[in-house]
């Protein structure tokens, strides 16, 4: 299983893969994964199959299983990294021994109705397609063997199929305006408003309050936006040839921390990133002529895990960008992102008319300040 998505990984509790057998196949054994149910194997005597269901559901094994149950790229609890963040960890694999399936490429029939949860809904899988057989090299790499058959199944992700509402929102602020533009109200829907918890509630001191539930229902901090994740973009400093922005990500979910999180930002000045502090950064250039999108993600073993809501439930960094004199401006909200994605899902931005605006008198004040300085210098020279 290859995750070719550049910035959306499969988080805990991991992937769940299912299909429907074409005939009366059974799974005799598995390494690297297991089915969630064995099914009715009463017709077998002695050697009992691992699974007899016509529609098996397969999940990854957890880390630390015995060595004889492992397979290459397995046993990560179903967590699969994104291709853009860590290509080596964007693969998950297991091996299945199938019975009653046939012994040639003419008698073996392709399974159908593939499904993938990652970990929730959102993926739609196409039909299995026969492709050229996979080749395998022997350990000494001097002999090549060929698979009996190979087929591929492609699954695509849609945020609209995954959930009705966004899962994150964005707020803005700047050094040139005291106004803070908050996330839109009920940006992620207010269906959890009756079950949210105040940040100073005594319930948060209860044992097990941070334990995730099997149905993945969140326990959110009470906010006006009711989003699990808020991204804040602050235009911090203006230099002669550079400008600096601060990026903060806050988790408002008390039951979930985000491992291997990613943040994708679209902004025209990302074509000239000078330095990123405390985050790792990678430009995303799907169209070679356009370089306005980049992926931020945590530094391994430092801040690659966004903790659950609370005093440690945030990560932040600053970005230093070089100005392009032909395009750079603080007017009309130019300094703020066009689009923001957290863990592959698009976040809701405020309305453009609510962005912190550059005061109309800023340019005149700057000229007046320059004139005042010149006058002082002139007076000093005259007195001298």
Buried (B, 14 or more C-beta within 10 A) or exposed (E): BEBEBBBBBBBBBBBBBBBEBBEEBBBBBBBBBBBEEBBEBEEEEEEEBBBBBBEBBBBBBEEEBEEEBBBEBBBBBBBBBBBBBBEEBBBBBBEBEBBEBBEEEEEBEBBEEBBBBBBEBBBBBEEBEEEEBEEEEEEEEEEEEEEEBBEEBEBEBEBEEBBEEBBBBBBBBBBEBEEEBBBBEBBBBBEBEEEBBEEEBEEBEEEEBBEBEEEEEBBBBBBEBBBBBBBBBBBBEBEEEBBBBBBBBBBBBBBBBBBBBBBBBBBBBBBBBEEBEBBBBBEBEEEEEEBBBBBBBBEEEEBBBBBBBBEEBBBBBBBBBBBEEEEBEBEEBBBBBEBBBBBBBBBBBBEEEBBBBBEEEBEEEEEEEEEEEEEEEEEEEEEE
